Amino acid sequence: MRIDQSRQEDRVAKVIPWLLPPALRADIRPGPVDGDTWTLLAAHNAAAAKLRQLLPQLLAQLQTEG
């Protein structure tokens, strides 16, 4: 089961940069995937706030792309 989770984390890590605005990419890192929960780590509060604003669009893009 850990191997499957590792593959899922790798896929998420590859997708993140393409979903985020270029100015935000350096401040967001993928965190662990636990089941259907995906954690993103923000470098500072401003990046976290922007990420919260973008959450609906990010979820829609991820669901569209599978």
MODELLER restraints for C-alpha pairs under 7 A, 6 or more apart:
rsr = mdl.restraints
at = mdl.atoms
rsr.add(forms.Gaussian(group=physical.xy_distance, feature=features.Distance(at['CA:5:A'], at['CA:33:A']), mean=6.90, stdev=0.5))
rsr.add(forms.Gaussian(group=physical.xy_distance, feature=features.Distance(at['CA:9:A'], at['CA:32:A']), mean=6.63, stdev=0.5))
rsr.add(forms.Gaussian(group=physical.xy_distance, feature=features.Distance(at['CA:9:A'], at['CA:33:A']), mean=5.85, stdev=0.5))
rsr.add(forms.Gaussian(group=physical.xy_distance, feature=features.Distance(at['CA:13:A'], at['CA:30:A']), mean=5.65, stdev=0.5))
rsr.add(forms.Gaussian(group=physical.xy_distance, feature=features.Distance(at['CA:17:A'], at['CA:25:A']), mean=5.73, stdev=0.5))
rsr.add(forms.Gaussian(group=physical.xy_distance, feature=features.Distance(at['CA:19:A'], at['CA:58:A']), mean=6.54, stdev=0.5))
rsr.add(forms.Gaussian(group=physical.xy_distance, feature=features.Distance(at['CA:24:A'], at['CA:47:A']), mean=6.81, stdev=0.5))
rsr.add(forms.Gaussian(group=physical.xy_distance, feature=features.Distance(at['CA:27:A'], at['CA:42:A']), mean=5.77, stdev=0.5))
rsr.add(forms.Gaussian(group=physical.xy_distance, feature=features.Distance(at['CA:27:A'], at['CA:43:A']), mean=5.01, stdev=0.5))
rsr.add(forms.Gaussian(group=physical.xy_distance, feature=features.Distance(at['CA:27:A'], at['CA:47:A']), mean=6.37, stdev=0.5))
rsr.add(forms.Gaussian(group=physical.xy_distance, feature=features.Distance(at['CA:28:A'], at['CA:40:A']), mean=6.63, stdev=0.5))
rsr.add(forms.Gaussian(group=physical.xy_distance, feature=features.Distance(at['CA:28:A'], at['CA:41:A']), mean=5.63, stdev=0.5))
rsr.add(forms.Gaussian(group=physical.xy_distance, feature=features.Distance(at['CA:28:A'], at['CA:42:A']), mean=4.71, stdev=0.5))
rsr.add(forms.Gaussian(group=physical.xy_distance, feature=features.Distance(at['CA:28:A'], at['CA:43:A']), mean=6.31, stdev=0.5))
rsr.add(forms.Gaussian(group=physical.xy_distance, feature=features.Distance(at['CA:29:A'], at['CA:40:A']), mean=5.82, stdev=0.5))
rsr.add(forms.Gaussian(group=physical.xy_distance, feature=features.Distance(at['CA:29:A'], at['CA:41:A']), mean=5.08, stdev=0.5))
rsr.add(forms.Gaussian(group=physical.xy_distance, feature=features.Distance(at['CA:29:A'], at['CA:42:A']), mean=6.54, stdev=0.5))
rsr.add(forms.Gaussian(group=physical.xy_distance, feature=features.Distance(at['CA:30:A'], at['CA:39:A']), mean=6.44, stdev=0.5))
rsr.add(forms.Gaussian(group=physical.xy_distance, feature=features.Distance(at['CA:30:A'], at['CA:40:A']), mean=4.75, stdev=0.5))
rsr.add(forms.Gaussian(group=physical.xy_distance, feature=features.Distance(at['CA:30:A'], at['CA:41:A']), mean=6.05, stdev=0.5))
rsr.add(forms.Gaussian(group=physical.xy_distance, feature=features.Distance(at['CA:31:A'], at['CA:39:A']), mean=4.71, stdev=0.5))
rsr.add(forms.Gaussian(group=physical.xy_distance, feature=features.Distance(at['CA:31:A'], at['CA:40:A']), mean=4.99, stdev=0.5))
rsr.add(forms.Gaussian(group=physical.xy_distance, feature=features.Distance(at['CA:31:A'], at['CA:41:A']), mean=5.88, stdev=0.5))
rsr.add(forms.Gaussian(group=physical.xy_distance, feature=features.Distance(at['CA:32:A'], at['CA:38:A']), mean=6.41, stdev=0.5))
rsr.add(forms.Gaussian(group=physical.xy_distance, feature=features.Distance(at['CA:32:A'], at['CA:39:A']), mean=5.66, stdev=0.5))
rsr.add(forms.Gaussian(group=physical.xy_distance, feature=features.Distance(at['CA:33:A'], at['CA:39:A']), mean=6.26, stdev=0.5))
rsr.add(forms.Gaussian(group=physical.xy_distance, feature=features.Distance(at['CA:42:A'], at['CA:48:A']), mean=5.26, stdev=0.5))
